[in-house]
Amino acid sequence: MSAPIELKPEEIPSKITKGELSICVVGLGSMGLPTASLFAEAGARVIGVDLDRCVVENVNKGKSPLTEPGLENLIKTFVSKGQLQATDDAKDAASKSDIIIIIVPTTIDKLKRPDYSAVEKACKNIGQGMKKGALIIFESTVGPGVTEAVVKKELEEASGLKADVDFGLAYSPIRATVGHALKDLANYPRIVGANDGRSLEAAVAVLSMVVKGGIIRAKNIKTAEAVKLFENVYRDVNIALANELAVFCEAAGIDYFECMGAANTQPYCHLHTPSTGVGGSCIPINPYFLIEESEDLGLKPHIVRLARRVNDAMPSHTLRLIESAAKACKKSLKRIRIAVLGISYRANVKEPRFSVVKDLIDLLKKRGARVTVYDPYFTTEELKKLGYEGFGRLERAVENVDCILIAVGHDEFKRLNLKTLKRLTRKPAAIIDGGHMLNPSEVEEAGFIYRGLGCGVWRK
């Protein structure tokens, strides 16, 4: 049987669909499991690897451990057809696979330094079972140079094989978000980089089976690594700018959103939406990968660091808005009851991990506030398991509270019935709009004190 890097690129897809080449996806997280499922849908025989036995067991039962639209149907279908299976044994899976895709978590430690320990562990296990001629496609987000310094090194040491000689190595960063991962993985253009032509073209051939948005070939691995970091740093810096301008607007008695809408009619202006904080597993973390590599080169990435400080400060700023609203109600933050609406890391997804809302709630509790929580994507039991005093119905969460904080801009919150809220809350009550969900005039006409992120109208 031919190895992927020994084949002509145009031969690879048919070899995969005929079962002559098998695929292994290491890491069945929010991007790994959708990736594995898409390859199974494309006709591949796929082994998924994850250290979490619960994840492995769920997948092998045809169930999805993730709340990703459309994913469970794919898993159920292709597990039953025998095209998708899961295991916690990376070494064994690697020994049975010709193409190995690595999508394991990369994060930062308490000192905000990159933590690639999951990558190192995965590569050691894979290397111990990897076959000569295999193709490795690494997809985790890392600093420029890490694929070669960590992935290549660990694979070579564990396997005794040589990259670009005995096995292929390519890098292709994930460009997708939780909540529409399947759509994004299939439709966004994909960046692929490698340091030798065989690896590059083999990786392009493999990924083209599931990527319909086109492939962009990077000059080398380091360039492809930098592309992903630049994308997320761009977003982080621009969100920080929006947050800083929003805070200015609050102080100056200006509506940021009116300014944003008008300014963005200029073709070269793309102001972002401010937020109570930047969450997720990428944007708050990835800039530190670039910072580390920059400082190793003797550089000082001032703007990247400043953006992180600005965005990290937004929960504290939101706390000040809440405190201002409480004072306007002639109430103390130490005694107020506040309902927090939304706990996900971003709007319209069920994903509490990496959410800044938890940080904000912790700040409120430290100041003595009693906090209740409602999120339409979570049941009462799920909220309690996450450590919140939560309710499955909005009316229960807001009953007898002094303040309502819209922390996450779920679409449901655009349809809040202000009359109902007024009837349920203690008088006087305040609404703090952190998601730009409501019309300030309508909130005040309903009898609430209003505070909104980026909205300084109340200061006039």
Secondary structure by P-SEA (a helix, b strand, c coil): ccccccccccccaaaaaaccbbbbbccccccaaaaaaaaaaaccbbbbbbccaaaaaaaaaccccccccaaaaaaaaaaaaccccccccaaaaaaaccbbbbbbbbbccccccccaaaaaaaaaaaaaccccbbbbbbccccccccccccaaaaaaaaccccccccbbbbbbbbccccccaaaaaaccbbbbbbccaaaaaaaaaaaaaccccbbbbcccaaaaaaaaaaaaaaaaaaaaaaaaaaaaaaaacccaaaaaaaaaccccbbbbbbcccccccccccaaaaaaaaaaaacccaaaaaaaaaaaaaaaaaaaaaaaaaaaaacccccbbbbbbcccccccccccccccaaaaaaaaaaaabbbbbbbbccccaaaaaaaccccccccccccccccbbbccccccccccccaaaaaaaccccbbbbbccccccaaaaaaacccccccccccccc
